[in-house]
Amino acid sequence: MDIPMFNQKIRNVLRMNPKLILNILYSFFLNLFHSIRHFYRFKVIADFGSTITKGRGARLIIDKRLYLGGKYIGDMANAKSTIRMYRDSIFHVKGRVKLGPGVGVVTGPNARLTIGDNTYITASSVVYCAKEIEIGSNCAIAWNTTIMDTDFHHIYYPDGTQNELTAPVRIGDKVWIGCNTTILKGVTIGDNAVIGANTLVNKDVPPNSLAVGNPMRIVREGIDWKA
């Protein structure tokens, strides 16, 4: 190996990302705190200031690696990623998953959130899991997306009934979700679907379909897309 050339590459990396050493040290202590038995595997790689908070009995299960923060289109988003897990909730990372800068994840008491391998959620998105949210593998979720499985508040109707407060959200494999999209409770999005920017997803989307708009409508079927 050409050592001077190797050293130059290291200097270039540090010049492009001067916080790299700080992030490595921060990731070390984050792993030590949240996974003391396996901290040396560095299952969490985080930007300095990104946080993971767990209530009593909450479990963060990481099969391979979870990335928190990073750059997004240069420095377009600089906010830190946050994970807040309430008591007895589970967040299962089924592979390598990236939560970009400013992404917030909340799991309510006894809730279960799963995200599949090679899925990324880009800047300033929010996932609020009150009961159950499942996101598949190889998904691309753009900035300012909101995914939630709850209405947060009860609505009381004249006939004495009320809304069902929560319902599971299921997003299949290889789903592309455009920016500024909102996905509401009880929705299932099939494999290989595409959701256009600024869409309100309030009903199911079949596999291999393109959905757009508010109100949402299916405008193409039998589609494919390339990551």
Buried (B, 14 or more C-beta within 10 A) or exposed (E): EEEEEEEEEEEEEEEEEEEEEEBEEBBBEBBEEBBEEEBEEBBBBBBBBBEBEBBEEBEBEBBEBBBBBBBBEEEEBEBBBBBBBBEBBBBBBBBBBBBBBBBBBBBBBBBBBBBBBBBBBBBBBBBBBBBBBBBBBBBBBBBBBBBBBBBEEEEEEEEEEEEEBBBBBBBBBBBBBBBBBBBBBBBBBBBBBBBBBBBBBBBBBBBBBBBBEEEBEBEEEEEEEEE
